[in-house]
């Protein structure tokens, strides 16, 4: 599926304290795995942690991971991308980022607002987004709410329609979210259950429906586990337990369809053949949203929901072709 696409221009970085000067001659090159730095972005409740690959003088493509994952989800993909700079962040409650304040369930719109916070912190007027699953759903809504603030949006097996509540069960879902959140809040005061490293690998592998390979689970655990105080060489999942509750502010079918025509940027939508968008109402609404987006191309690619982490070579050429405009950089 392909809809007409205009010329895409990737904006150079207007760094903090760098002034408004644009600089030329930046080139898009594959980044070495070692060319990465940890970053901390201040937010009112603490910090957002991230990994920045490549040239820090060039505005990065912004990577958003999936639900209960972390920014290591891009570790195998980024070295294959022909972009000069890439910043992947840990959404609050994930990875090394601060947990959200312990009051109530996590809200989907809080993550959409996080993109606005990051953009304002770095003084970016436009961003380019690569999002997987939940992160892609965030990118989808952000691109609709702030259409002039997004240059391009790459969606990897997007979970936006997977978040739709069933109308006949809406009250039940709200009730479940409230009760489940209160239950999970009580766990915050307790020591989390601990496991050996291999037990934790198997726990994550099963918990993610065997979508990431065991090797991919090990990559996610590098950032997603902590050593337990309960015993030597025992570990626990570091993410916020409240993530196990459903996110409040679920995306209704009407809302999703209203967002699609508002998106102005070019969209590359990659759907995994073994992913979450292969049938039923979720697939129907997903395809409908693509048809309503002004400039969108769809590619079905072999792989599981975590195809970008397991088999990045299958999607990197598509993303490189999509993100291949001239780039302007800034001397700092």
C-alpha positions in Angstrom: 0.0 0.0 0.0 1.5 3.4 -1.0 0.1 6.8 -1.0 1.7 9.8 -2.7 4.6 11.3 -0.8 6.2 14.7 -1.0 9.9 15.6 -0.5 11.0 15.0 3.0 13.7 17.2 4.6 15.3 16.3 7.9 15.9 19.4 9.9 19.4 20.0 11.5 19.8 20.5 15.2 19.2 23.8 16.9 21.1 22.9 20.0 20.6 24.5 23.4 22.7 27.7 23.5 23.8 27.2 19.9 21.9 30.1 18.4 19.9 30.0 15.2 22.7 29.3 12.8 22.4 26.5 10.3 25.6 24.7 9.3 26.2 22.5 6.3 28.0 19.5 5.1 26.7 16.9 7.6 26.6 13.5 6.1 24.4 10.4 6.9 26.7 7.5 7.7 26.2 4.2 9.4 27.0 4.5 13.1 29.5 2.3 14.9 28.0 0.4 17.9 30.4 2.1 20.2 29.5 5.6 19.1 26.8 6.1 21.7 26.5 8.2 24.9 24.1 8.1 27.8 21.9 11.2 28.3 19.7 12.5 31.0 16.8 14.9 30.2 15.4 16.7 33.3 11.6 16.5 33.9 9.5 17.7 36.8 9.5 14.3 38.5 13.2 13.4 37.9 14.8 12.6 34.6 14.3 10.8 31.3 17.3 8.6 30.4 18.3 7.9 26.8 21.1 6.7 24.5 22.4 9.1 21.8 24.1 7.5 18.8 26.3 9.5 16.4 26.9 13.3 16.0 25.6 15.3 18.9 25.8 18.5 16.8 23.0 17.2 14.5 19.4 16.9 15.5 18.7 13.2 16.1 15.9 11.0 14.9 13.9 10.3 18.0 13.3 6.6 18.9 10.4 5.5 21.1 10.3 1.9 22.4 7.3 -0.4 23.1 5.4 -1.0 26.3 7.5 -2.6 29.1 10.6 -2.4 26.8 13.3 0.2 26.9 15.6 2.1 24.6 17.9 -0.9 24.1 15.2 -2.1 21.7 17.0 0.0 19.0 20.5 -1.4 19.8 20.6 -3.7 16.7 18.8 -1.4 14.3 20.5 1.9 14.8 24.0 0.7 13.6 22.3 -0.2 10.3 20.7 3.2 9.7 22.1 5.9 7.4 21.4 8.8 9.8 24.0 10.9 11.5 22.3 11.0 14.8 19.7 9.0 16.7 18.3 9.5 20.3 16.3 6.7 21.9 14.7 7.5 25.2 13.3 5.4 28.1 9.7 6.3 28.6 9.0 7.1 32.3 8.8 4.0 34.4 11.0 2.1 31.9 14.7 1.5 31.7 16.8 4.0 33.6 14.2 6.8 33.6 12.5 8.1 36.7 9.2 6.5 37.6 6.2 8.7 37.3 4.8 10.0 40.7 3.1 7.3 42.7 -0.5 8.5 42.3 -2.9 6.8 40.0 -2.5 4.9 36.7 -0.1 5.8 33.9 -1.8 8.0 31.3 -1.2 7.6 27.6 -1.4 11.4 27.1 1.4 11.9 29.7 3.8 10.1 27.2 2.5 12.2 24.3 3.2 15.3 26.5 6.7 13.8 27.1 7.6 14.3 23.4 6.6 18.0 23.9 8.8 18.3 26.9 11.8 16.8 25.1 11.3 19.1 22.1 11.0 22.2 24.3 14.1 21.2 26.3 16.3 20.9 23.2 14.4 23.8 21.5 13.5 21.6 18.5 10.8 23.0 16.3 10.3 19.7 14.4 11.2 16.1 15.2 11.4 12.9 13.2 10.1 9.8 15.0 10.8 6.1 14.8 8.4 4.3 17.1 7.8 0.6 17.9 4.5 -0.7 19.2 3.3 1.5 22.1 6.0 4.1 21.1 4.6 4.1 17.6 1.1 4.8 19.0 2.6 7.8 20.8 4.2 9.0 17.6 0.9 8.6 15.8 -1.1 10.7 18.2 1.6 13.3 18.6 1.9 13.7 14.8 -1.9 14.4 14.7 -2.0 16.8 17.6 1.1 18.7 16.4 1.2 18.2 12.7 3.6 21.1 12.0 6.0 19.8 14.6 6.8 16.4 12.9 8.9 16.0 9.8 8.5 12.2 9.4 7.1 9.3 11.3 8.2 5.7 11.1 5.9 3.2 12.6 7.1 -0.4 13.5 4.2 -2.8 14.2 2.2 0.0 15.8 0.0 -0.9 18.8 -2.5 2.0 18.4 -5.5 -0.1 17.5 -4.5 -2.8 20.0 -5.2 -0.2 22.7 -8.9 0.3 21.6 -11.4 -0.6 24.4 -14.4 -2.6 23.4 -17.5 -0.4 23.7 -19.5 -3.0 25.4 -16.7 -3.6 28.0 -15.7 0.0 28.5 -17.0 0.3 32.1 -15.4 -3.0 33.0 -12.0 -1.8 31.6 -12.1 1.4 33.6 -13.0 -0.5 36.7 -10.2 -3.0 36.1 -7.7 -0.1 35.6 -8.6 1.5 38.9 -8.6 -1.7 40.9 -5.4 -3.1 39.3 -3.6 0.2 39.8 -4.4 0.3 43.6 -3.2 -3.3 43.8 0.0 -2.6 42.0 0.7 0.5 44.1 0.9 -1.7 47.2 3.8 -3.6 45.6 5.9 -0.5 45.4 6.5 -0.7 49.1 7.6 -4.4 48.9 10.8 -6.0 47.7 10.1 -7.3 44.1 10.5 -11.0 43.5 14.0 -12.0 42.4 15.3 -14.5 39.9 18.6 -15.8 38.6 19.6 -14.2 35.4 18.6 -17.1 33.2 15.2 -17.3 35.0 14.7 -13.6 34.3 15.5 -14.1 30.6 12.9 -16.9 30.4 10.4 -14.7 32.4 10.8 -11.9 29.9 10.7 -14.2 26.9 7.4 -15.7 28.0 5.9 -12.4 29.2 6.5 -10.9 25.8 4.8 -13.9 24.1 8.2 -15.1 22.7 8.2 -12.1 20.3 11.8 -11.1 21.1 14.3 -13.9 20.8 16.1 -14.9 24.0 19.2 -13.0 22.7 17.0 -9.9 22.2 15.6 -10.4 25.8 19.2 -10.2 27.0 19.7 -6.9 25.2 16.5 -5.5 26.8 17.6 -6.8 30.3 20.9 -4.9 30.1 18.8 -1.8 30.8 15.7 -3.4 32.3 16.9 -5.3 35.4 18.5 -4.5 38.8 20.4 -6.7 41.2 18.3 -7.8 44.2 19.1 -7.3 47.8 17.6 -10.8 48.5 20.6 -12.8 47.4 23.8 -12.9 45.4 23.4 -12.9 41.7 19.6 -12.5 41.8 17.8 -9.9 39.8 14.4 -8.3 39.3 12.7 -6.4 36.5 13.4 -2.7 37.1 10.3 -1.3 35.3 7.5 0.3 37.2 5.1 -2.4 38.4 2.1 -0.1 37.6 2.8 -0.7 33.9 1.0 -4.0 34.3 -2.2 -2.0 34.7 -3.9 -0.8 31.6 -3.1 2.7 30.6 -5.8 5.2 31.2 -6.9 7.3 28.3 -7.4 4.4 25.9 -7.6 5.2 22.2 -11.1 4.8 20.9 -11.8 3.9 17.3 -13.4 7.3 16.7 -10.3 9.1 18.1 -7.9 7.1 16.0 -9.8 7.7 12.8 -10.0 11.4 13.6 -6.2 11.6 14.1 -5.3 10.1 10.7 -6.2 12.9 8.3 -4.6 15.5 10.6 -1.1 14.0 10.1 0.8 16.1 7.5 4.2 14.4 7.5 5.3 11.4 5.5 4.6 8.1 7.2 6.3 4.8 6.8 4.3 2.0 8.4 6.0 -1.4 8.8 3.8 -4.3 9.8 5.3 -7.6 11.0 3.8 -10.7 9.4 3.9 -12.3 12.8 3.0 -9.2 14.7 -0.1 -7.8 16.4 -1.9 -6.4 13.4 -2.9 -9.5 11.4 -6.6 -9.9 11.9 -9.9 -8.8 13.4 -11.1 -5.3 14.3 -7.6 -4.1 15.2 -6.4 -4.8 11.7 -9.5 -3.3 10.1 -9.2 0.0 11.9 -5.4 0.1 11.5 -5.7 -0.2 7.7 -8.5 2.4 7.7 -6.2 4.9 9.5 -3.5 4.3 6.9 -5.9 5.1 4.1 -6.8 8.4 5.8 -3.3 9.6 6.3 -2.2 12.0 3.6 1.2 10.5 2.7 1.7 7.0 3.8 3.4 3.8 2.6 2.8 0.4 4.1 5.2 -2.6 4.0 4.6 -6.0 5.4 7.9 -7.5 6.6 8.6 -11.0 7.8 9.2 -11.3 11.5 7.6 -11.1 15.0 6.3 -8.0 16.8 10.0 -7.3 17.7 11.3 -7.7 14.2 13.3 -4.5 14.5 15.3 -6.1 17.3 15.5 -9.7 16.2 16.0 -9.1 12.5 16.9 -5.4 11.9 18.4 -6.1 8.5 14.8 -6.8 7.3 13.6 -3.2 7.9 16.7 -1.1 7.9 16.7 -0.7 4.1 13.1 0.6 4.2 13.9 3.1 6.8 17.1 4.2 5.1 15.2 4.8 1.9 12.6 6.8 3.8 15.1 8.9 5.8 17.5 9.8 3.1 17.3 13.6 2.6 20.2 16.1 2.8 21.0 17.0 6.4 22.1 20.3 7.9 24.2 20.4 11.0 25.3 23.1 13.5 28.8 23.9 14.7 28.7 24.2 18.5 
